């Protein structure tokens, strides 16, 4: 069975290595070989740290997309353009496609799924979420008999690594980001990761699979981790929490909440123990109950493993004459998609250290219907001091109105931080 690969970067190299190193296992599983016919690259003579027969390399996409002998196209380029166009053309030409491209699937997944079904080919994208964690096939196949009640995930390794370094080693955000970049866990431009865009792409994909709803990643309520400071890490720890960037989809009757937000996770919850570049997804199904899937969310070999799983799945289906029947979950048109609903919040204010300030702020919160669960106030002999609250469940707009009023008080220097408290 011949395949063509679009892109030979980090993930492409991992796929190539696994294909070479695990040839015997693949033959045992399929009863046949998988042969790489062509690899699309930008630069033919680039040193990729592995030996690749030069006759395989091309910088002309038509050598793969128009080659009738190539049955499966593996897209590993990343980004939307030109990857989307290549995927679409491959499907139109009757080729099965495996991709790790979260941006394309989150943005054009519905269109591509429909086209693949029309053309009778498979579109697989396990590696687009969670690296080597088999989350997508778990939702589609293993949990098909369940109604998924909630998905709560740490699905960005960069932000989890940064927050882990801030927690364990008392680093500032900027220090932890530089360390992540030096160790290869963050890009030179980390914006998509640290601002929550990457996580929004991924939760959009999972929402489409779990609930049959196509929610644009741009419409998902999100906030990144750039405002999280060492003090927030310290106070969260004192209050019994870890701070994690969570991507969440929860269904309540006729509503689904979808958001990406830096959140306080109780120390006793399994997600609080997920550190460094690891990803994890906490699922709750109405039949299976609670599940935790955990593993490396990035890297050439873990992500390559997910890509290979999809390749083998497609190859097995081809050999057994199994057709693509599409995603059976078509969703519920009556369901309302919204952002964060009722929730607890962590608030850190920087205030002038004098008697009566706490009481006045508490009265303002009360006027806006906000009750306080806990308070931390420590004087360090400075003119201004941090004042930390954790609220009971409230609507975010109630909190926003209260903080707008508090922010103009002469004894409040600034509203330093607002984080969600995830009740899981």
GUTITI-370718 format. One line per 8 residues: number of its first residue (from 1); for each residue x, y, z of C-alpha. Coordinates in steps of 0.05 Angstrom, whole numbers, padded with zeros to 5 digits, always signed. Example, Ala and Ser with C-alpha at 12.3 -4.5 7.8 and 13.67 -1.06 7.14 Angstrom:
# GUTITI-370718
1> +00246 -00090 +00156 ~ +00273 -00021 +00143
# end
This chain:
# GUTITI-370718
1> +00000 +00000 +00000 ~ +00030 +00066 -00022 ~ +00026 +00131 +00017 ~ +00048 +00202 +00004 ~ +00070 +00250 +00059 ~ +00060 +00325 +00056 ~ +00113 +00356 +00102 ~ +00174 +00327 +00135
9> +00182 +00369 +00197 ~ +00182 +00345 +00269 ~ +00119 +00301 +00263 ~ +00136 +00277 +00193 ~ +00204 +00254 +00217 ~ +00170 +00216 +00274 ~ +00123 +00181 +00226 ~ +00181 +00162 +00180
17> +00221 +00134 +00239 ~ +00163 +00092 +00265 ~ +00149 +00065 +00196 ~ +00222 +00043 +00189 ~ +00232 +00017 +00260 ~ +00165 -00020 +00267 ~ +00161 -00052 +00198 ~ +00153 -00122 +00225
25> +00096 -00102 +00273 ~ +00060 -00066 +00216 ~ +00065 -00126 +00170 ~ +00039 -00172 +00225 ~ -00021 -00127 +00235 ~ -00038 -00113 +00162 ~ -00008 -00173 +00127 ~ +00025 -00125 +00078
33> +00075 -00068 +00075 ~ +00063 +00006 +00076 ~ +00110 +00040 +00027 ~ +00125 +00115 +00025 ~ +00121 +00135 -00048 ~ +00134 +00210 -00045 ~ +00147 +00263 +00008 ~ +00131 +00336 -00005
41> +00184 +00383 +00024 ~ +00204 +00456 +00016 ~ +00278 +00442 +00009 ~ +00303 +00378 -00023 ~ +00374 +00379 +00005 ~ +00359 +00398 +00077 ~ +00392 +00357 +00132 ~ +00335 +00324 +00171
49> +00377 +00281 +00217 ~ +00353 +00217 +00184 ~ +00368 +00181 +00118 ~ +00315 +00189 +00065 ~ +00324 +00165 -00006 ~ +00328 +00228 -00047 ~ +00283 +00199 -00101 ~ +00225 +00202 -00051
57> +00230 +00277 -00042 ~ +00193 +00328 -00084 ~ +00173 +00401 -00080 ~ +00114 +00391 -00127 ~ +00049 +00372 -00091 ~ +00020 +00344 -00156 ~ +00071 +00287 -00152 ~ +00029 +00262 -00093
65> -00041 +00289 -00104 ~ -00045 +00267 -00177 ~ -00009 +00200 -00169 ~ -00063 +00147 -00177 ~ -00020 +00094 -00144 ~ -00019 +00132 -00077 ~ -00080 +00112 -00036 ~ -00068 +00150 +00028
73> -00043 +00222 +00036 ~ -00012 +00242 +00103 ~ -00016 +00318 +00115 ~ +00035 +00341 +00167 ~ +00049 +00413 +00145 ~ +00008 +00450 +00197 ~ -00029 +00516 +00186 ~ -00089 +00527 +00142
81> -00057 +00548 +00076 ~ -00037 +00511 +00034 ~ -00054 +00449 +00076 ~ -00130 +00456 +00070 ~ -00125 +00461 -00006 ~ -00081 +00399 -00009 ~ -00127 +00359 +00036 ~ -00188 +00379 -00005
89> -00155 +00362 -00071 ~ -00131 +00294 -00044 ~ -00203 +00277 -00024 ~ -00231 +00301 -00090 ~ -00181 +00255 -00124 ~ -00207 +00196 -00085 ~ -00150 +00191 -00035 ~ -00157 +00176 +00039
97> -00128 +00230 +00083 ~ -00094 +00227 +00151 ~ -00076 +00293 +00183 ~ -00050 +00322 +00249 ~ -00075 +00392 +00230 ~ -00119 +00420 +00285 ~ -00129 +00488 +00252 ~ -00156 +00457 +00187
105> -00201 +00407 +00223 ~ -00228 +00458 +00272 ~ -00242 +00508 +00215 ~ -00262 +00463 +00156 ~ -00275 +00395 +00189 ~ -00349 +00394 +00172 ~ -00337 +00411 +00099 ~ -00281 +00360 +00092
113> -00320 +00305 +00128 ~ -00379 +00315 +00081 ~ -00333 +00314 +00020 ~ -00298 +00251 +00045 ~ -00365 +00216 +00055 ~ -00387 +00237 -00015 ~ -00323 +00211 -00046 ~ -00324 +00147 -00005
121> -00257 +00159 +00029 ~ -00234 +00166 +00100 ~ -00211 +00229 +00135 ~ -00174 +00214 +00200 ~ -00145 +00264 +00249 ~ -00130 +00230 +00315 ~ -00063 +00267 +00322 ~ -00098 +00335 +00318
129> -00115 +00333 +00392 ~ -00073 +00307 +00449 ~ -00012 +00282 +00411 ~ -00006 +00207 +00426 ~ -00069 +00204 +00469 ~ -00123 +00164 +00433 ~ -00179 +00212 +00450 ~ -00215 +00220 +00383
137> -00222 +00145 +00369 ~ -00242 +00135 +00441 ~ -00300 +00184 +00432 ~ -00320 +00158 +00364 ~ -00315 +00083 +00378 ~ -00303 +00062 +00450 ~ -00353 +00112 +00480 ~ -00404 +00110 +00423
145> -00457 +00081 +00469 ~ -00449 +00139 +00518 ~ -00479 +00208 +00524 ~ -00417 +00250 +00539 ~ -00434 +00297 +00596 ~ -00368 +00334 +00601 ~ -00298 +00339 +00572 ~ -00246 +00376 +00613
153> -00177 +00377 +00584 ~ -00106 +00401 +00592 ~ -00093 +00398 +00517 ~ -00035 +00446 +00507 ~ +00033 +00421 +00529 ~ +00067 +00490 +00524 ~ +00022 +00524 +00574 ~ +00022 +00464 +00621
161> +00098 +00464 +00620 ~ +00101 +00538 +00635 ~ +00051 +00533 +00693 ~ +00088 +00473 +00721 ~ +00153 +00511 +00722 ~ +00120 +00570 +00756 ~ +00090 +00523 +00808 ~ +00149 +00477 +00822
169> +00208 +00524 +00811 ~ +00178 +00591 +00830 ~ +00193 +00620 +00761 ~ +00159 +00681 +00733 ~ +00116 +00674 +00671 ~ +00171 +00704 +00627 ~ +00225 +00660 +00657 ~ +00182 +00597 +00648
177> +00166 +00616 +00576 ~ +00239 +00625 +00559 ~ +00255 +00557 +00590 ~ +00199 +00526 +00549 ~ +00228 +00556 +00485 ~ +00299 +00534 +00503 ~ +00274 +00463 +00514 ~ +00234 +00460 +00450
185> +00165 +00461 +00484 ~ +00146 +00530 +00458 ~ +00152 +00563 +00390 ~ +00192 +00626 +00377 ~ +00124 +00659 +00371 ~ +00084 +00625 +00426 ~ +00021 +00668 +00417 ~ -00026 +00613 +00394
193> -00008 +00570 +00455 ~ -00005 +00622 +00511 ~ -00067 +00660 +00488 ~ -00109 +00596 +00486 ~ -00121 +00593 +00411 ~ -00089 +00524 +00404 ~ -00134 +00497 +00459 ~ -00195 +00529 +00427
201> -00180 +00493 +00361 ~ -00176 +00427 +00398 ~ -00239 +00434 +00441 ~ -00276 +00455 +00378 ~ -00257 +00388 +00347 ~ -00276 +00348 +00408 ~ -00343 +00384 +00413 ~ -00359 +00366 +00341
209> -00344 +00293 +00356 ~ -00378 +00288 +00424 ~ -00439 +00330 +00410 ~ -00444 +00337 +00335 ~ -00439 +00412 +00340 ~ -00393 +00453 +00296 ~ -00371 +00511 +00339 ~ -00321 +00559 +00308
217> -00258 +00564 +00350 ~ -00262 +00640 +00343 ~ -00330 +00641 +00378 ~ -00306 +00601 +00439 ~ -00297 +00642 +00502 ~ -00224 +00639 +00518 ~ -00168 +00670 +00557 ~ -00095 +00650 +00558
225> -00044 +00647 +00615 ~ -00005 +00712 +00603 ~ -00038 +00746 +00664 ~ -00021 +00689 +00713 ~ +00033 +00712 +00761 ~ +00075 +00677 +00814 ~ +00031 +00707 +00868 ~ -00030 +00673 +00838
233> +00007 +00607 +00839 ~ +00025 +00617 +00912 ~ -00045 +00636 +00935 ~ -00076 +00580 +00895 ~ -00029 +00531 +00930 ~ -00047 +00561 +00998 ~ -00120 +00551 +00983 ~ -00111 +00479 +00959
241> -00109 +00487 +00884 ~ -00064 +00483 +00822 ~ -00072 +00531 +00764 ~ -00082 +00497 +00696 ~ -00106 +00522 +00628 ~ -00169 +00481 +00617 ~ -00209 +00470 +00554 ~ -00279 +00450 +00573
249> -00344 +00426 +00541 ~ -00402 +00409 +00588 ~ -00473 +00391 +00571 ~ -00531 +00411 +00616 ~ -00599 +00390 +00587 ~ -00607 +00438 +00528 ~ -00543 +00477 +00539 ~ -00470 +00464 +00524
257> -00416 +00507 +00557 ~ -00352 +00512 +00517 ~ -00292 +00553 +00540 ~ -00216 +00556 +00549 ~ -00195 +00590 +00613 ~ -00139 +00590 +00665 ~ -00171 +00555 +00724 ~ -00158 +00533 +00795
265> -00163 +00457 +00799 ~ -00171 +00424 +00868 ~ -00107 +00387 +00890 ~ -00146 +00323 +00899 ~ -00169 +00320 +00827 ~ -00127 +00278 +00778 ~ -00118 +00337 +00730 ~ -00080 +00375 +00784
273> -00024 +00323 +00780 ~ -00014 +00330 +00704 ~ +00052 +00366 +00697 ~ +00104 +00391 +00646 ~ +00088 +00378 +00573 ~ +00037 +00323 +00588 ~ -00035 +00328 +00566 ~ -00096 +00297 +00597
281> -00171 +00292 +00585 ~ -00222 +00279 +00639 ~ -00287 +00252 +00610 ~ -00353 +00236 +00640 ~ -00404 +00192 +00604 ~ -00473 +00174 +00629 ~ -00457 +00100 +00625 ~ -00382 +00093 +00633
289> -00375 +00145 +00688 ~ -00308 +00181 +00695 ~ -00247 +00168 +00652 ~ -00178 +00200 +00651 ~ -00134 +00195 +00589 ~ -00063 +00220 +00597 ~ +00000 +00223 +00556 ~ +00049 +00266 +00518
297> +00011 +00318 +00479 ~ +00067 +00334 +00430 ~ +00132 +00309 +00403 ~ +00152 +00273 +00340 ~ +00142 +00202 +00365 ~ +00079 +00208 +00407 ~ +00044 +00249 +00353 ~ +00073 +00203 +00300
305> +00044 +00144 +00337 ~ -00026 +00174 +00331 ~ -00015 +00187 +00257 ~ +00007 +00115 +00246 ~ -00054 +00089 +00283 ~ -00098 +00127 +00234 ~ -00058 +00102 +00174 ~ -00065 +00030 +00198
313> -00139 +00040 +00211 ~ -00150 +00066 +00140 ~ -00106 +00010 +00110 ~ -00145 -00043 +00148 ~ -00211 -00013 +00125 ~ -00188 -00013 +00053 ~ -00166 -00086 +00056 ~ -00232 -00106 +00089
321> -00275 -00064 +00041 ~ -00303 -00022 +00098 ~ -00334 +00044 +00074 ~ -00334 +00111 +00108 ~ -00404 +00120 +00137 ~ -00388 +00188 +00167 ~ -00398 +00214 +00237 ~ -00463 +00186 +00264
329> -00470 +00242 +00316 ~ -00509 +00296 +00279 ~ -00522 +00338 +00341 ~ -00584 +00370 +00370 ~ -00607 +00434 +00337 ~ -00645 +00453 +00401 ~ -00581 +00457 +00442 ~ -00556 +00526 +00459
337> -00481 +00536 +00457 ~ -00454 +00586 +00509 ~ -00392 +00604 +00547 ~ -00378 +00599 +00621 ~ -00441 +00592 +00663 ~ -00447 +00594 +00739 ~ -00378 +00587 +00770 ~ -00334 +00604 +00828
345> -00279 +00655 +00814 ~ -00211 +00673 +00844 ~ -00199 +00748 +00847 ~ -00135 +00783 +00867 ~ -00137 +00857 +00881 ~ -00080 +00902 +00899 ~ -00105 +00950 +00952 ~ -00080 +01003 +01001
353> -00065 +00972 +01068 ~ -00112 +01007 +01116 ~ -00171 +00987 +01160 ~ -00240 +00980 +01129 ~ -00219 +00965 +01057 ~ -00239 +00891 +01061 ~ -00307 +00909 +01089 ~ -00321 +00961 +01036
361> -00303 +00914 +00979 ~ -00344 +00857 +01010 ~ -00404 +00904 +01014 ~ -00396 +00922 +00941 ~ -00394 +00849 +00922 ~ -00456 +00836 +00964 ~ -00493 +00893 +00929 ~ -00481 +00857 +00863
369> -00505 +00790 +00890 ~ -00435 +00760 +00900 ~ -00423 +00719 +00963 ~ -00352 +00704 +00985 ~ -00327 +00633 +01000 ~ -00257 +00651 +01026 ~ -00210 +00710 +01035 ~ -00134 +00716 +01041
377> -00104 +00782 +01063 ~ -00031 +00789 +01083 ~ +00004 +00852 +01103 ~ +00078 +00855 +01085 ~ +00092 +00924 +01111 ~ +00081 +00954 +01042 ~ +00036 +01011 +01022 ~ -00006 +00965 +00979
385> -00021 +00891 +00992 ~ -00056 +00834 +00955 ~ -00127 +00818 +00975 ~ -00152 +00751 +00949 ~ -00224 +00726 +00945 ~ -00256 +00662 +00922 ~ -00330 +00671 +00908 ~ -00388 +00624 +00910
393> -00420 +00606 +00843 ~ -00439 +00668 +00804 ~ -00449 +00692 +00732 ~ -00388 +00724 +00701 ~ -00427 +00787 +00682 ~ -00445 +00798 +00756 ~ -00371 +00795 +00774 ~ -00352 +00841 +00716
401> -00401 +00895 +00740 ~ -00376 +00890 +00812 ~ -00303 +00894 +00791 ~ -00317 +00955 +00747 ~ -00343 +00990 +00809 ~ -00287 +00966 +00855 ~ -00233 +00985 +00805 ~ -00247 +01059 +00811
409> -00243 +01062 +00887 ~ -00185 +01105 +00911 ~ -00160 +01050 +00957 ~ -00158 +00998 +00901 ~ -00094 +01002 +00860 ~ -00116 +00950 +00809 ~ -00154 +00887 +00795 ~ -00093 +00843 +00787
417> -00122 +00776 +00768 ~ -00187 +00740 +00755 ~ -00185 +00664 +00746 ~ -00239 +00611 +00744 ~ -00246 +00559 +00798 ~ -00264 +00493 +00765 ~ -00312 +00452 +00807 ~ -00294 +00381 +00786
# end
